[in-house]
């Protein structure tokens, strides 16, 4: 398997600022790998909330994570400030493939980048639901060219 190159900041046009925490560091003195996934989740859901698409307590439609993956390029650690670049690889009828890259504040190359897939379902039945038109309209500007 060929290792991908780190994404560059200019690939993204949406960024969410994130702060590392003391508890994010592990015994090796860097942010533990599982924290990267939590930051992906935080960045995507914060963007959805900011766009008025997700109300975590009342939305009839919610996103369930069905796939994740991450490539690591440089260590991150507390007290680093992170900027999460958020892009979209694909918008399906009820799913979205997000691409999230974690940049140390002010750096141009991603320290880590990943794939984060949501399937949007009815909150009660957990059955997939088509994405509403206002969701796909809000998401289209985040579509990335992945070459």
N, C-alpha and C positions, 0 to 999 in steps of 0.2 A: 504494500500500500504506500502510495506517495504521500509524504507529509505536505499539507497545504502551507502556503506562505501566510504570515499574519496579515489580516486586513489592515488597510490604511484608513486613517480617520476620514479622509475625503470621500470614501465610499458611502458614508452615512450622512443623512441630513437631519436626523433626530437623535438627540442625546439626553439621557437622564443622569443627573448627578447622583452618585451613591457614596456613602462614607463607610469605610471599613471599621470594624469594631475590634476591641482588644481580644474578645473571645474568638474572633475569626482565625487568629494565628494558631498553628499547631506546634508540636514539640520541635519541629524543624525550623521554626522562626519565620514561616511564611503562611499565607492564607491557605487553609486546608481546601483540598479539591472540591469537597461537597459544597463549600460556600459559593463557589462560582455558579453552581446551578440555582442556588437560592437567589443570587443577584440577578440571574437571567429572569427568573420568575417575577421578582420584584419589579424589574425594569419594564417588562412587558405589561404586567397588570397595572402599574402606575400610569403607563402611557394610555391604556384603555380607559382608566378612570378619568384621566385628564381630558380625554376626548369626549367624555360624557357617554361612552359606550357601555361601561360596566359600573353597576352599583352593586358592590359586593354583598350587600344584605338583601336587596330587593329585585335584582335583575331576574327575569324569567329564564334567560339564557346565560350559561356559564361555560368557560373553557376548561376542559380537562386535559392535562398533559398526557400525551400518549407516546412521546419519544423525545429524548434529549441526547446530546452529545457535546463534547468539548475538546478542543485542542489547546494546549498550554504552550506558551512561548517564553514568558518571563514571569518571575515571581512577583506577586503582590503581597502586601503585608500591612497590618495596622502600623502607622496611622495614614496610609495612602488614601487619597481622595481619588475616586474612580468616576469616569464618565462612560456610561454604557451606550454604545451606538446601537440603535434598533433599526433593523431593516426587515423586509419580508421577501422571501424567496418565491412563495406561491400562495395564492388565495384560491381555495377550493370552494365547493358548495357549502360545506359545513366545517372545514378545517383551514388552518393557516400554518404555514411553515415560517417561523421567525428565524432571523439570524441576529445574534447579539454578540457584540464585541466589547470587551472590557479594556479600556484605555486608562493607564495612569494619567492623572490630570496633566494636560499639556503635552503628552507624548503622541506621536503620529502613528506608531505601530501598535497593534493590539497585543496586550499581554496574554489574553485568552480570547477565544471566540467559539461560539457554539451554535447549535441548531436546537430549536425549541418548538415542538409541534403541539398545537392545541386542536382538539376537536370540540366544537361548540355544541352543547347539548341543552335540552330542557332541564331546568334545575330539579324538578320533581321526578320526572320519569327517567332521566339520564339517557334519553334517546337523542341521537344527533338531530340537529335542527339546521335548516338553511340559514346562512348569514343574512341578516337584514341588509337592504340596499344602503342604508346610511353607514353601516359598518364597512362594507366593501369600498364605498366612496372615501371614507376616512383612511382606509388602509392603502389604497392605490398609490398615493405619493411615496410610500415607504418601499415600494417594489424595487429590488436591486437587480443589477445586471451581474450575474455570476458567470465569469468566464474562467 
